[in-house]
Amino acid sequence: MAGPVAGQTHGEGLDARIVVERGSFRLDLALAAAPGDVVALLGPNGAGKTTALRALAGLVPLSGGHLRLDGVALDRTPPESRPVGVVFQDYLLFPHLTALENVAFGPRCQGASRARAREIAATWLEHMGLADLAGVKPRRLSGGQAQRVALARALAVRPRLLLLDEPLAALDARTRLEVRAALRRHLAGFEAVAVLVTHDPLDAMVLADRLVVVEHGRVVQEGRPRDIARRPRTDYIAQLVGLNLYRGTADGHTVRLDAGPAITTTEDLSGPVFVAFPPSAVTLYRDRPSGSSARNLWRCEVTGFETHGDQIRAELTGELPLAADLTTVAAAELGLTPGAPFWAAVKAVQTHAYPA
């Protein structure tokens, strides 16, 4: 569970324990963040990410726990009275209002005059590079433009907590790249707390300072993106960051897996450990290699494969289930077909072992 964030001043930022019970599902997650932090909630479908976000927004009641923002308890504060801005996956712009009027809506609800609200809205649209679309209604906006209007609307109320629910999910690949970069710039200058919900590891790695990985309603790992990518602690996280991950018991440079053979590593450890290596570290041979310097060699067979970027990712089973990346040329030369037998080799220097 998350504890106080290093450098966080008492009373500033977000301090929450979100407990929500729905039938047999229980979400119990502690979350703390200092002003200026961008925290990503990452996890598979049904893990509880969106439920947590909706609880922070006040759209789902807490079954237990607490929610404090800048030292003020918000547990019983209605959604419209919380200093919270929300950007939903589908943006939820008012279809009958122009972009300017959509952004001005929040300041008007806070008591600003019509003129002042429009002035605030115009400034935010300019920040987003949308000044020339102020008079356009949502149906005439592209997905990327609508997303930026939604972000401007959320920021126009000067929230102390910004919630982003899969903000890039509805965009095509090219637009997603552009909007992700723009969103990163805006979040870098945001002085309050931002919480991002996503299932996309790239969005999380690029946009967030800290990741909180949620599975089955609880936190399974949290930390800086690079630390989680280097030391995953569950199969879900390993698959997310593209690593083969195993658990076993180390005795020096040998790790005996809980299920499977031993793996030789460069680390000298003792006791329960994880061992990870990327699919690119795996070399496949049709015949047992006689001159290979790899300390790790296993008999396996291909169960399937798919295109993965400019590589072919093969899924293998046998002595050690694993994934291997090959070039299309190498896959063709090897005759990569489902059911085909292979030898898989991994050099010890390409593995990474760390305490479990």
Disulfide bonds with the S-S distance in Angstrom:
none
